[in-house]
């Protein structure tokens, strides 16, 4: 095979429409644009969403909603969920592997809900003030 012998697949290249070639071509004289008006002129068309000077729809409707990117990657874990894991050291990877939090979570915050019955060490997790007191009361500790 040589570069000068390569051809496009049949039907891959469509012939250009030849306008302004006489009456018999059906696209002669006005070239399929009709008579006069904005669309008949060269460069005569409006921008997307233009409604002839009327206030466009995208400006008439109110702005709605907001999605926080931080919220998407942050998970919340309760103390009683962590207590049921059966591990002495709790970190992000353990919570993901035990399906306590979603896989795409980047940050975790432990909140005081339920009770801790044994000493657990928390590594690299955010902890609320109340949860930290409960963890230390049970003999555990929080590491940054």
FENPE-V576317 format. One record per helix or strand. SS is the DSSP state (@ for helix, = for strand). FROM is the first residue (numbers start at 1). TO is the last residue. If there is no record, write none. Layout:
SS FROM TO
SS FROM TO
This chain:
@ 3 5
@ 23 25
@ 38 40
= 51 51
= 54 54
@ 57 60
@ 69 73
= 74 78
@ 79 83
= 89 90
@ 92 97
= 107 111
= 121 123
= 126 127
@ 129 137
= 141 143
